[in-house]
Structure formats: structure tokens, C-alpha cells
Amino acid sequence: MAERVLVIGSGGREHALAWKLAQSPHVKHVFVAPGNAGTADNGKISNSAVLVSNHTIVTQFCKDHNIGLVLVGEEALLAAAGIVDDLRAAGVRCLGPSARAAQLASDSSLSKAFLQRHGLPTARWKAFSNPQEACSTDFPARVLRARGPAARKEVTITASKEEACRAVQEIMQDRMFGEMVVIEELLQGEELSCSCFTDGVTVVPMPPAQPHKRLLDGDQGPTTAGMGAYCPVPQVRPCSSS
């Protein structure tokens, strides 16, 4: 029996999920809420105006439209809002991490502490809520990650202590992005993203991808939230089966 699927989000990630889901013979239709121009009336895919911030309304939408599965890509809804927890509690099948699990991606200090606690390699780091203490870190090059209610994933890369202190002032004293900052050592080299799908038992890895994060050509300029990505990457060769 073909299922109706709801994908929650509006970015390229949700667009790609909807595009791939629509190719399955097991999927009858894909709703994307709120979606974007690329997911509007595109074959088996259409946008929905359902208010995703109201989980009761989303639950009722799923029941009214016989939604067999919900996929949540919007990170703010996963960690802060806990939409997966609420939908599952209401009996709606949902693919996505619980609010507690999603904190590993949304809370830099929590994720760094998790890596350190379990002996997983990570750059040296410290978390600060005091700007004067944050300016005293002695890492030669620094990555500043804001954390707070409005923080999203703002990352600032600085090459000197003076530059780092200016960024700390903006983040913490002016409350531009958040109320806490995680400062970590800047590791030099290529950066790759390795994403996986998992149900808690089985892990299915996706091919590694490399995002475009710096604003200007030649890997220069401020860091953005990501302006696209490419896959496969030349730095990683696919494993051949024996």
C-alpha cells in the first residue's frame, strides 16, 4: 500500500528527501511543510501550509490526510521544540531524533562533553558564560560556537586572540547570537560531512560530502551556515567489495 509522507522543513535537505521519497513506488504523495519553490506542485510532491510550530495541528493534519510517515529535517523543531516526541506520543509514525538526542547537534558544549566523556577524538575546547574568561583562552587559532535561544549554528573562525575577543564581545555582551560560547582549537585540513540514517539499531551511511562554508572564493571570508555541498568528494575513495 502506497503511503502519504510529510516532510517538515524548507531547505535543500528537505527538498532532497522529498525528491527521493517521491521516486519510491511505496509512496503515493509527499507533502512538504512549509517547503520551498522547488517542492511546490512537483509531480508527487506538494507544499503544505500546516503550522509546523503547533504540534497539535500537525498531528491533526497527519490524521486528516492519512499520513503514514513524518520526516523532520528542521533542526529547531527537533531539539528545542521536541516535535518528534510529541508526534510519536500522539501515535504518528515519525523519523527523526528525540529532543534529547537532537541536542548533540544543537548544543555545542553538550556534544563536545559527550565526545570527551567517551574518548572520541575532538579538538581542545572550553565553554564560557563570562566574556573576560573566554578571552583568556590560549589556543593559537580559535573556532567560536554560540549557544543560546537564538543561536542556531553561528560559527566564527578567528586567527588571533584579539580577533577572538572581538567576536566574544559580539556574541556574549551584545547577545547577538547567544548567552554562552564554546571556544575550540581550530584544526587545519579538509572538512567532510558523514551523515547516516539509523533506527537506533541499524546504521546506513551516506556517501561523504563537502559543504561550501566560507563566503568568498579560495576558502576566504566569514563562515556561513552552508551555501551548498558536493558529493562524492575527491578526498575519499569508495571502498571496493571483495
Residue, then its C-alpha position, 0 to 999 in steps of 0.5 A: m500500500a502506497e503511503r502519504v509522507l510529510v516532510i517538515g522543513s524548507g531547505g535543500r535537505e528537505h527538498a532532497l528527501a522529498w525528491k527521493l521519497a517521491q521516486s519510491p513506488h511505496v509512496k503515493h504523495v509527499f507533502v512538504a511543510p512549509g517547503n520551498a519553490g522547488t517542492a511546490d506542485n512537483g509531480k508527487i510532491s506538494n507544499s503544505a501550509v500546516l503550522v509546523s510550530n503547533h504540534t497539535i495541528v500537525t498531528q491533526f493534519c497527519k490524521d486528516h490526510n492519512i499520513g503514514l510517515v513524518l520526516v523532520g529535517e528542521e533542526a529547531l523543531l527537533a531539539a528545542a521544540g521536541i516535535v518528534d516526541d510529541l508526534r510519536a506520543a500522539g501515535v504518528r509514525c515519525l523519523g527523526p531524533s528525540a529532543r534529547a538526542a537532537q541536542l548533540a547537534s544543537d548544543s555545542s558544549l553538550s556534544k563536545a562533553f559527550l565526545q570527551r566523556h567517551g574518548l572520541p577524538t575532538a579538538r581542545w575546547k572550553a565553554f564560557s558564560n563570562p566574556q573576560e574568561a573566554c578571552s583568556t583562552d590560549f589556543p593559537a587559532r580559535v573556532l567560536r560556537a554560540r549557544g543560546p535561544a537564538a543561536r542556531k549554528e553561528v560559527t566564527i573562525t578567528a586567527s588571533k586572540e584579539e580577533a577572538c575577543r572581538a567576536v566574544q564581545e559580539i556574541m556574549q555582551d551584545r547577545m547577538f547570537g547567544e548567552m554562552v560560547v564554546i571556544e575550540e582549537l581550530l584544526q587545519g585540513e579538509e572538512l567532510s560531512c558523514s551523515c547516516f540514517t539509523d533506527g537506533v539499531t541499524v546504521v546506513p551511511m551516506p556517501p561523504a560530502q563537502p559543504h561550501k562554508r566560507l563566503l568568498d572564493g579560495d576558502q576566504g571570508p566569514t563562515t556561513a551556515g552552508m551555501g551548498a555541498y558536493c558529493p562524492v568528494p575527491q578526498v575519499r575513495p569508495c571502498s571496493s567489495s571483495 
